[in-house]
Amino acid sequence: MSQSPEARFSVGIDLGTTHCVLSYLDLSISDDETNGPEVKVLAIPQLSQPGTIEDKNQLPSFIYQAHESELSPQDIALPWNAQQTVIAGSIARELGSKTPIRLVSSAKSWLCHAGVDRRAAFLPAGSPEDVQKISPLQATVEYLKHLSHAWNYQFPDYPLSAQELTITIPASFDPAARELTAEAAAQLKFSHVTLLEEPQAAVYNWIKACGDKKGEGWREQVSLGDVILVVDIGGGTCDLSLVAVTEEQGNLTLNRVAVGDHILLGGDNMDLALAYRIKAKLAAEGNELQPWQIHAIVQACRDAKEQLLLDNDIQEVAIAIPSRGSKLFGNTLRTALTRGEVQETLIEGFFPKVGIDEHPVAARRAALTQKGLPYAQDPAVTRHLAAFLSRQVDAANDLIKESSTHFIKPSAILFNGGVLKAPALSTRLLTIINQWLIDSGAKSARLLGGSDLDLGVAIGASYYGYVRQGQGVRIRGGLASSFYVGIESAMPAIPGMEAPIEALCIAPFGMEEGTETPASRAEFGLVVGEPVHFRFFGSNVRRHDETGVQLDYWQEGELEELPELQATLPTEGRRIGEVVPVRLIAKVTEVGTLKLEAIAINPMAETSPHPAERWQIELDVRN
């Protein structure tokens, strides 16, 4: 892809669940002779306290909906706006730790939650009516807007909207979540946007870290037939991918061959687990905490966790429990979180030693539950990883000679995400994976190092923009899943039984950006003047289904139902309620989102001077 004429920089944005990072690479500067292009991380101005601005490499992904009398305009003014209305970043996280009902968090997780209207204003979730609400989409826009202002403040001659911009997303994002992310960027009039899967960005960061001008240094660390397991555990999600090392015309290449499910399991879960451990400790001493206090000490547990896991000289960290007046306890409660408590809670709770056959266990659910995010019910990362490797046993069979049995066996491992910065956690996870390999008669996997686990995704994203200019090596990926539309079978009505649904493959696994499929052979009927809904499915294990393949049966877990598709045809020249026969074409845009078009079937097409009528079928991201 050619560079846009006005773009000087390749900019990468890690739009994370708990932190956002922006990195950039100057496309106008010649490469360094030894290490290739220089990638820098933008120091983002943000409020850390009322009236105090600091530059930090990470912008916490939080928005605080303050009470109208809580802060003055001077308290929240930023260099580019003295009349700031949105409170985001470090100060939002700090204020929200004291008043969690006013804190917008996990907007990225809400953005991919098909069970809610992601355009509706309901965040902070569960907050009282007097707290102003925003939508997950708008929260995403606000984070991007803050990053855009920060960039334009430091590079006024090169607005972010005109640069080559790569925004990272989880590999497991469904088409609707991808489309919403692209829409958030479009609202800020970003002209040249590409979406990149976070595990791929982590691999690009590793390639860049290998330190070779031509981007070839990575080939010294891997060999033909290697399978790289990418484990990315951030604040809110656990993202798993597999990349195979193959050969083309005598050169090693990289192919992304599998991605995992969207698992809402990460550092936030661990912080909450530590908060509940504090609750249990105080309860044993006769002091009961209220729910709001537990949420209020989560931030303190996060800070304590990082200190105790990253600094061997610290044995315990004091924790102060906030109260609403002295009458609650008489005095403010204080306790401590010890190194042993943190390691026991996190290592045994989230990284237990399990066998490759031990997969996530679904907890018994209550009949009624609060509206919330679909968090992973099983907190054991190791069980989710075992299930992923087992499901993807055949993922690389088409690309490498040696096929696996029972589970796919990675030969190299790349870690990413702030959680795995802690040696105690990364070492435990590596040990468990290698035990699975040794028990199966395979060699231990080697750890690929040299990457920045906090900033690496953003760095990899900006480097990817450089690769798109024809430099370095590009990871082959395309669609991370195969996609299908449901077809209701024609059969006589049977009492108490719905008509069976078949699944038509409309976009195969690995379909590249900027391509489209041939028109489907199957015909659909779209109703004029009113919306028509299609059931939509995805699969990250059925990678051999081609466009047009129609399934009348699939095993449990092979297909996952996704948000519906909706299309409305205009009534011009037609009767309301008329059924128009159409065929479907799937397109993967340059941004990486999936689009469907319905093409009217015209029996006289060959003799008609008019082109066939086309209607774009939009992804229905409403509830």
N, C-alpha and C positions, 0 to 999 in steps of 0.2 A: 504494500500500500504506500502511495507517495505521501510525502509530508505536506501538510497544509501550508500554503505560501506564507502566511503570517505567523506561524508557530515557530518560536525559538526554542521552547523548552518541551521536553517530555515529562509530564507530571503524573505521579502515581499517588492515589489516595486509598488508604486502608480505612474503609468505613466500618469500623469495628463495633461490636456489641457494647464494649466498655470503654474503648479508646479509638480516636481517629488520628491518623498520621498522614502527613503529606511529604513526599520526597520529589526531587526534581533532578533533571539531567539537561545540561545545556547542549542542544543539538548543533550549535554553531561553532563549538570548540573542537579542535582536532583531538583525536584519542591520545591518551597518554601511551607512550611506547611500550610500557610494561603491563599496566593494570587496566587498560581500556578506559572508557569514559568515566568521569568522576560523578558519583551520585551523592547529593546532599539532602539532608533532612531539614525542612523548614521549622524554625523556632516559632511557635504559634503564640502571639500575645493573647492573654486571657486573664480574667480576674481570678485571683486566688483567695482574696478577702475583699469585703466592700471597700472600694477605693484603691485597691492594690492590684497592679497589673504585673504579671510575670510572663516571661517567654519560656515555653516548655515544648519539648519535642512531641508530646502527646496531648491531644484535646480530649478529656474525658467525655464520653457520649452520654451526657446527662443534661437535662433542662429543668430548671427550678421555676415553678409557677408561684411567685411571691405574692403575699397579701399586699394590697395597694398601699398600706401604711408601713410596710416592713422595711423598704429600702427607698432611698432618695435617688433622683436621677444622677447625682454626682457619685453615688455609691457604685453604680453599674455602668458608668460611661466607659467607652472603649476609644482607642486612638482614632478610629475611623467613624465613630458615631457617638456624639455627646448625649443623644436622646435614645439610648439603647432601650429596647423593650424586652428582648429575649435574653434570659440569663442562662448561659451554657458554659460547659467546661468545668474547671476545678472548683470554682465557687459554687456551682450548682450541686456538685457532689458533696461539698462540705455542708452547705445549708440543708440539703436533703437528708444528710445523716442525722440531723436534729429534728427535722419535720418531714418524715418520709412520705406523708400523704400528699405532699406538694412536688414530689420528685418524679420526673419522667425518665424512665430507664428502660433498657432492653427494647428500644424502638425497632432495632434491626430484627429481633426475634418476632415482634408483633407484625412486622412488614411481610413476613413469610408465613403468617398464621392464616390459613384459608378459612378458619372458623369464625372470623370476624370481618367486619367491613373496614378495610384498612385505610379508607378515605374518611372515615367518621372520626369525630373528635371525642375520644374517650380516655385519653391518657392525661394524667396518671390514673391507671386502672384502679377502680374501687375507691377513689377519693370523693369527698363530700361535694355537694352541688355548688358550693360557693368557690371551689377551686376551678380556675379556668382550664379548659381541656383543649388538647390538640390531637391530631391524628398521627398514626405512625408515619404516613407519607410526609406530613408537614414537619415532623421532628427530623426526618432525614433531610429535608430541604434546609432546615435551620443549621444542622451540622455542616452541610456543604456550603451554606452561605457564610458561616463564620470562617471556614477555611478559605473561601474565595476572598473575603475582606482582608484576611491576614496576608494572603498572597499579594493582592493588589496594593496593599499598604506598603509592602516592601519592594514590589516590582511594578510601579505605576505605569511604566511604559510598555509592559507586556501583560495585559489583563488575562486572568486565568481562563476566561471564556474563549480566548483565541488560541490557547495552547493545546498540544496533543495530550489528552487527559485519559488515563486508565483508572477506573474505579474497580476495586476488588469486591467480590461477593463470594459467599460459600458455594462450593461446587454443587451442593445439594439444593440450592435455591430452585423453586419451581418457576415455570415461565411467567406466572403472574408477578412473583416477587422480583424477577429480573426486569420485567416491564415497568414496575413501579420505581425501581432504582433508576432506570433510564429516564423515566418521567420526572423524577426529582431533579436530575441533572438538566433536563430540558427546561424546567421552570426557571433555572438560573441562566438560560441561554448559552450553555456550554456547547460549542460548535462541533468539537471533534472528540467524541466520547467512545470508549471501548470498555466493555465489562470483561473482567478476567477472574477466573476462579482462584480463590485464596491459596489452595495448595499448589497450583501452578505458579503463582507469584512467589511462593516460598522456594520453589525449585529454581526459578529465575534468579532469585536472590542468592541461592547457593552457587549457581553458575557464575554470577558476578563475583562472588566472594572467592572463587577459585583463582582469581587474579591473572587473567590472561587477555591481552589486547584483542585477539581474534575470537575470544569466547570459547577457546578450545581446551582450557585447563581442566575442565570437568571430566574430559575423556581419560585423564590419568587416574581418576578415582573410581571409575566404574568400567565394566567390561560388557561385551556383547552377551545378551541373555540375562543380565541383571534385572531384577524387579525391585524398584525403590518404593518402599512404603512411606508415605507422608502422613505424619500424625500432627495435627494442628489443634491444640487445646488452648483456647483463649478464655476470655472472661465469661462468655455466655454459651459457646458452642464447642463441640468436638467434631472436627471435620477430618475425614479419612479418604485418602486417594492412593492409587497405585500407578506408577509410571514405569513402563518397560523400556529397556535399552535395546534397540534394534540396529540394523545395518541397512544402509542404502547407498549403492554405488561405492562400496568400500569405506564409507564413513559411518560412525556411530550416530544414531538419532534417538530422540526421546519421544515416546508415545504415552499419553495419558490413557489408561485402559479401563479404569474403574473408579467410581466415587461411592461414598457411603451415603446413608440416610442423613437427614438434617437432625442432629442429636443436640437437644438443648441441655447441655451438660458441660460445665466448665468451672472457672474460678469463682463465679458467683455462688454456685452450689456449695463450694468448699467454704467460702466465707460464712454462709448461712449455717452450715454444719458446725462451724466453730462457735457461732453465736448461740446455738442451741446447747452446745457443750457448756458454755458459760452459764446458761440458764439452769442446766441440771446441777452444776456445781453449787450455784447459789441456793437452789431449792433444797439441796442436802443440808445447807446451813440455816434453813428456815426462812429464806428470802425468795418470794415468788416475783417473777418479772411479768409485766403485762406485754401483750403482743407488740405494741408500739415501741417498747423499750428494746425488744429483741431486734427489730428492724433498725433501730437507731444505733446499735452497737456493731452492726455488720461492717461499717467502714473501719471501725477500730480493730475488728478482727482481721480485716484485709491487710491493714498496715502491720499488725502484729505477725501475721502469717509470713509476709514478705521478709520481715526482719529475722524471724526465727529460722526460716528455711535458707536464707541467703547469707547470713552472718553467723559463723560457728561460735563466735565469742559471746553471743547473746543467749542466755538461758531462759529468760522469761521477760514478758512485756506487760506493763500495767494496763488494765482496762477500767475506765470509769464509766459507770452506768448513769445516764441522765435521768432526772426526775422532774416532775411538774410540781414543784413546791416542796418545802421541807416536811410537810405533814405526811408525805407518802412513805418515807422510810425513817424520818427523823434526821438522817444525815445521808449525804450522797454515798451510794455504794461503790466500793472499789474492790477489784479482784485482779488476778493475773492469769495470763495464758502462758503455759510453759512449752519449751521445745518438745518435751515428751508427749504432751497432750496434742500438739499440732501434728506431729509425725504419726501418732497412733490414729488420730481422727482421719487424716488425709490419706496416709499410705494404706492402712487396713480398710478404710471405708471406701476409697475411690480407686485404689490400685491393689486389690487383693490378689493373692496368688491363686489362679484358677487354671483349669485345663482348657485345651483348645475346644473341647466339646461343651464347656459351660457357657451358655449364652444368656442374655438378659432375661430376668424374671419379671413378669408383670405383677405388680402388687394388686391385692384385692381392693376394688374401688367401691366407694359409696354410690348409692343410687343417684344422689344429687351432688353436684359440685359447683364451685364458684366459677364464673367466667374468668379464664386465665390462659396463660401460655401452656402449650402441650409439652411440659418438661418431661425428660426421660424419667421413667418410673424406677429404673434400676440405676443407682449411682455408680456402679462399678465400670469404670472406663475399660478395664481389661476384658470384661464380658462382652461389651459392645465391640471391641476390637476382634475378639475371637469369632464373634458372629459374622463380622465383615469379611475376615479372611476366609471363613468357611463358605460363605455365600459366593465369593468371587473366585472359587477354586479354578474355574476355567477362563478367567479374565484374559490371560496372556497366551492361551494355547495357539492362537492364530499367528502370533508374532515371534515366539521363542520355541526352540526345538523341544526342550524338556517340559513336559506337562506335569502338573501337580496332582496329587491324590489327597482327598480328605480336606485339605485347605491349601490355599496358594502360599508359597514359601518365599517371602522377601529375602533378598540377599544384601540389601542396603536399606538403611532407615534414616529419614530426615525428620527431625523434630522442629516444630514451630509453635509459637504461642507463649505468652507470659508464664503460664502454669509450669511449663517444662524447663523454665530457667532454674528451678530448684533442683540441685543435684540429687537430693533424696528421692524426688519423684521421677526424674528422667532415668536415673540409674535403675530404679525399681521396675519401670516399664520396659526398659531394654533387657533387663535380666529375665523377665517373664516371657517376652517374645522369643528370646534366644533359647529358653528352656523348651518352648513348644517346638522349635526347630530341631534342637538336639534330640528330643524324645522321638521325633519322626525320622531320625537318621540324616537330617540335613545339616549343613554347616551353619555356624552362628552368623548372624547378620552384622555387618559393620556399620558404625554410626558415621554419617556424613556431617562434618562439623564446619565451623567457620562462619555461620550465619548469626545475625542479630535476631533473637527470637521475638523481641518486642517491635522492632522497626522493619524487620525483614520483608514483610508482605508489601509494605509501601515501597521499599527500595526495589523489590522485584518488579513491581508494577511499573515504575518509571523506566527501569531497564527494559521491560517488555516493549515500551514505546519506542525505544532505540532499536530493538530487534525488528519491530514492524517496518523500520526503514530499510530493511534488508541486511542488517548487521547481525553477527552472532548466530546462535542456533535457536530455532523456534520449536517449542513443544507441540506436537500434534495432539489435538484434542477433539474439537468440535462438540456436538451435543453430548452431555454427560449421561443422558438417558435416551431410551427409545420412547416415542410418544404415540398414543393411540386415541382414536375417537370411538365412543361406544355406539353400537348399532342395535336397535331393538329388533329382535327377530319377529318375523311375520308368522303368527300361529293363532289358532282359535283360542278364544278366551277360556280360561280354566278358573273356577272359583278358588280364591285364596292363593293364587299363584301369579306373580308378575311375569311378563314376557321375558325370556332369557336375553341377556345382553352379549353381543359379540364385540370384539375389539379390532378395529382396523388400524394398522400401522400407517401413520401419516408422516412421521419423521424418524428415521432410523438413528441408532446410536452412532456417534462420531460424525454426523452431518456437519460440514464445515460452514463457517460464517460466510455470508455473501452468496449462498447457493440456494436452490429451490428444487423441490421434487417434481416429477411429472404429475400431471393431473391424475387423480385417482380414477380407477375403473368404476368403483362403486358410485352410485348416484344417491344424492340426498335431496330432500324436499325442504325448501325454506319458505316460510309463510310471509306474504307481503304485509307490511304495516305493523307487525307485532314481533316481539323477540322470539327467537327459536333457540332452545338450549341443547347443547351437546354434552354428554358425559365425556370426561377427559381423563386419560390414564397415563402413567409413566412407569418405566421399568429401568432399573440400572443393572439388571442381570440378564435380560433377554437382548443381547447385543447382536444377534445374527438375523433378527427379523428385518426384512426389507420393506420398502414402501409398497403398500398394497396387500401385504400379508394380513389375512383375516383370521382371528383366533376365536374359536367357539368354546375353548376350554383353556384354563391356565391354573397352575398350582398356587396354593396360598402363599402370599408374599412375593409372587412374581410381578404382579401389577399393583400399583398404588393409585387410588382415585384422587384426582387433583381438582382444582376449581373448574367449574363449568365454562363452556364457550357460549357466547351469545352473539347473534347476528340479527340485524333488522334490515329488511329490504325496502327501498322506497316504493311508493304506490303509483308513481307516475306511469301512466299507460297500462296499469294492471288493476285488477279488482282487489279490494281488501279481503284477505283470507285466501287468495289464490296461492297455490303451491307451485313454486318455481323449481324445476329440476336443476341441480347443480353438481359439479365435481369440485373436489378440494385440492388445493395446492398449498404445500407448506414451504415457508421461507425462513431461513435463519439470517437475520439482519447482520450488518457489519458490527453493530453493537453487541450482538450475541443473543438477542431476544428472538422468540419464536412467533411468527405470524402465520395466519391461515387466510387464504383467499377462497371465496366461492365463485366459480365461473359458471354462468348460465349455459345450459346445454341447448344449443340451437341446431335443430335438424337441418337447417338450410345454411349452416355456417360456411360451407365450401363455396356457395354462390352468392352469399350476402356480402355487400360492400362494407358493412358495419362490423367493427370488432365485437367480440363476445363481451357481454356484460360481466363485470367483476364487482364483487363486494368483499371488503376486508372483514374477516370475523375477528372481533376484538376478544381478548381474554376477559372474562367476567371476573373482576376482582372484588365484586360486592359479595355480601354474605349470602 
